[in-house]
Amino acid sequence: MRHVMRALSAAAMLMVAAPHAKADPALVVTDLNMRTAPSRSYAVIDVIPGGAVINARYCISNGWCRVVWDGRRGWVSGRYLRTERFDRLAPPPPVFGLLPPYLGG
């Protein structure tokens, strides 16, 4: 039981630290909907114009990326983002056993 509590404590610390991770600048290649959660079924917060440079916090395995643009936080499809080298953004390493609420955790 002690090992389980240590693992949960460490995982909770990772989840708290994740939103403060360094953001990477990314180029938006076309007008792009920023949404409240990582799916086209969620509400659009704003439309980011093509050519804008945004801060990409991280991407998840389904290709959606958590971003900050014009002071707002939201989700965009990573297929329309390019890093400074114009590469696609890579998803972060998985945290096994813990899923955010929108992924069933």
C-alpha positions as CSV (number, residue, x, y, z in Angstrom):
1,M,0.0,0.0,0.0
2,R,2.9,2.3,0.8
3,H,4.3,1.8,-2.7
4,V,0.9,2.6,-4.3
5,M,0.7,5.9,-2.3
6,R,4.2,6.9,-3.4
7,A,3.4,6.2,-7.0
8,L,0.1,8.2,-6.8
9,S,1.9,11.0,-5.1
10,A,4.6,11.1,-7.8
11,A,2.1,11.0,-10.5
12,A,0.1,13.8,-9.0
13,M,3.2,16.0,-8.8
14,L,3.8,15.3,-12.6
15,M,0.2,16.3,-13.4
16,V,0.6,19.5,-11.4
17,A,3.9,20.4,-13.1
18,A,2.7,19.6,-16.6
19,P,0.8,22.9,-17.3
20,H,3.9,24.9,-16.3
21,A,6.1,23.1,-18.8
22,K,8.0,25.2,-21.3
23,A,5.9,26.1,-24.4
24,D,7.4,25.6,-27.9
25,P,6.6,28.2,-30.6
26,A,4.7,26.7,-33.5
27,L,3.5,28.1,-36.8
28,V,-0.2,27.7,-37.7
29,V,-0.3,26.8,-41.4
30,T,-4.0,27.6,-42.0
31,D,-6.9,29.2,-40.2
32,L,-7.4,26.9,-37.3
33,N,-10.2,26.4,-34.7
34,M,-9.1,26.5,-31.1
35,R,-11.4,24.3,-29.0
36,T,-12.3,23.7,-25.4
37,A,-11.1,20.1,-25.5
38,P,-9.2,17.8,-27.9
39,S,-11.9,16.8,-30.3
40,R,-13.9,18.4,-33.2
41,S,-17.1,17.8,-31.1
42,Y,-16.1,20.4,-28.5
43,A,-16.9,24.1,-28.7
44,V,-14.7,26.5,-30.7
45,I,-13.1,29.2,-28.5
46,D,-11.5,31.2,-31.3
47,V,-10.1,30.9,-34.8
48,I,-6.3,31.3,-35.0
49,P,-5.4,32.8,-38.4
50,G,-2.9,31.0,-40.7
51,G,0.6,32.4,-40.2
52,A,0.2,33.1,-36.5
53,V,2.8,31.9,-34.1
54,I,1.4,30.2,-31.0
55,N,2.8,28.5,-27.9
56,A,2.3,24.8,-28.0
57,R,2.3,23.3,-24.5
58,Y,2.1,19.6,-25.4
59,C,0.4,17.2,-27.7
60,I,-1.4,14.0,-26.9
61,S,-1.4,10.7,-28.8
62,N,-4.6,11.5,-30.9
63,G,-2.8,14.4,-32.5
64,W,-4.4,17.3,-30.5
65,C,-2.2,19.9,-29.0
66,R,-2.8,22.1,-25.9
67,V,-1.9,25.7,-27.0
68,V,-1.8,29.3,-25.8
69,W,-2.7,32.0,-28.3
70,D,-3.6,35.6,-27.7
71,G,-3.8,35.0,-23.9
72,R,-6.3,32.1,-24.3
73,R,-5.7,28.4,-23.7
74,G,-7.3,25.7,-25.8
75,W,-6.8,22.7,-28.1
76,V,-5.9,22.5,-31.8
77,S,-5.2,19.7,-34.3
78,G,-1.5,19.2,-34.4
79,R,-1.5,18.4,-38.1
80,Y,-1.8,22.1,-38.8
81,L,1.1,23.2,-36.6
82,R,4.8,23.4,-37.5
83,T,7.6,24.0,-35.1
84,E,10.4,26.5,-35.9
85,R,11.9,23.7,-38.1
86,F,8.5,23.1,-39.7
87,D,8.3,19.6,-38.2
88,R,5.1,18.2,-36.7
89,L,4.9,18.4,-33.0
90,A,5.6,15.1,-31.2
91,P,3.3,13.8,-28.5
92,P,4.6,13.8,-24.9
93,P,5.6,10.6,-23.3
94,P,2.7,8.7,-21.8
95,V,2.0,8.7,-18.1
96,F,0.8,5.1,-17.5
97,G,-2.2,4.5,-15.3
98,L,-3.3,8.2,-15.2
99,L,-5.6,9.7,-17.8
100,P,-7.1,13.1,-17.9
101,P,-10.9,13.2,-17.5
102,Y,-11.5,13.8,-21.2
103,L,-9.6,10.5,-22.0
104,G,-11.6,8.4,-19.5
105,G,-9.4,8.9,-16.4
